[in-house]
């Protein structure tokens, strides 16, 4: 009888332990939970939150201006994926380089871009980052190390790899951060670039933003493996997949990847599972997605999750979070006024500037004047 009681007591204890463990997992896996130790200061967390809010505000304004036909041409908005750009850019240094994609507004903001100059660029104004010549898919801020976006899927992967060759050659401890989407990972330039980076041990971190769809094609139907990161060992580099809806988890993975690349150990592949809230572009009605799937990711919104986390951990109050949002809203109003009302279009006489260059004979051959 005593033995039976002892056995029942042990079973009860085991069940209780399992319940506690389950509660712990639920807390970390639930929206607003956290699976990594929070080591950031209040100021750092507030900065990440503000950067994600800035990206969201910018993209919502872009979508609105497209709907009103104030903006013309193609724009691929980044709303929903903010945690990837902010977490990744938080892990690199000021001297490091970045290459972007056709969905590149978020990368530009996360790298320190000013909303007014970005919106001016999308409006084709002379005050834009590229003086109105680049637009949405070719926005760049070279002074900040942002080598620019590209309208060609996977077109920036060789560029990022080439930039890593320059980093290795310059020997200043620089790293290149190369963003691209899941669709780009089935392109030949992906495989060629990663093979070269692995063979030459280049200081590059490849960041795959897997938002589940290449235009309307599900990644699960288009790829022979479950994860893009599964391909990393084939090119002699580490590969890891993280929750791209949680900025701190992206940052932790990227910190490890950047340290690996900077130390001379070669490239690293980080796959961030994320979701784009809008269609591929404004003409995409998203008929290939279910409302249930969309709601699932909206419930795990990266801005919402960090807002809940900092309040649950008593790091920030709701009033402080609301104050940050108000600052972002005011910045966006100013950016719209600057771009639409205060900025001129480029002078037609400057049409051929940056198209042709003058050259002279230098000690090593032809060089630009």
Phi, psi and omega in degrees: 000315180297319178298317180297319178296318180298318180295316180296321179298317179298317179299318179298317179298317180298316179298319180297318178298317179298320179297317179298315179299318180296319178298319179298319179293318181299319181297318183283328182274339181290154176307129182092355176280181180208128181260003178236155179289133180278111179248353183284151176284169177300318180297320179294315180296321178296323179294315180298318179297316180295319179297320178293321177296323179295317178298313182298315181297319180296314183291324176294322178292319178300315181296321179295316181293328175294316180296329179272000183061024172284320173263141177239168181085187184268138171220133181246105189280154190257003184306130182106333185257012189304324184296331181290307182297315183291316179295319181291314182291336177290341184266349181256164181265171182296332183272355182281165184248161184216137170239144191239187186234185175296338177255063195253002182301318182298322179295319181295316178296313183298334179275003176107011182296146178269132186300322183292322178287328177292313181293324176298322179295316179295332179274000179074026183268155183293341181272000181288168182304324179248025179058032176083003184268341185265317182070198187298312189271001178228026181292139183212155173219078189299325179300330179268006181086003178273103185284355171116161176270171178213144178277355182263120178301125181074002182292336181273350182293315174295327179296313178297323178292319177296322177297325178292327174299317179296319178299317179295318181293319182288337176055041178253012179078019181280157176230147174256132176256118186244109178273145168196168183261176181296326179296325181293337184288350176260008180269148181300326181294332175300308184292318179297316182293314181293327177296315179296316180298320179291320181292322183263000181054052184283147180278074182226140174247118178270123181246107180270119176265094183271096180262021172082342184223136167260101195057252181251001184270121179297138179303323182298335180268339188260348186240142183282344179242164183288325183228146175297324181296341177296340182278346186303315182301333179295343179242021175057047176219152176291150176221139182217149176245135181231166176283107183281006175262002181235112189298322182289327178290322175297314182300316181299313180297319181291325177300317178295318181295317181294318178298320179298311182292320183291333182278000178092009182276353177105191187286168181213142180244120177245123177254122180252116178283119186217193184203133175266130184286326180265177176288178179306317173214184187292342180275000185264114181278359179061036181294344183273357181247151177267155177296326180295318179296315180299318180294322179304315182282329175296325177293339180250029181309132184299324179290315178300316183297315180290324178299314179296317183300310183293333177280319178297325181274006179060031178273322178223156176264166177299323179298323180290321177296316179297325179295320178298316180299320179296320178297318179294317179300318179294320178297322181291322177298316179295319179298319179295317179297316180300312185288316187271327187251326189259345186259134179275161170283158178300149177290129180304334180293344182265012187306319185268002176297139179071004175266313178248150177232146174273142183236157175219162179278118179251181182298333181250016181115205181291138177217151181290149179287000000 
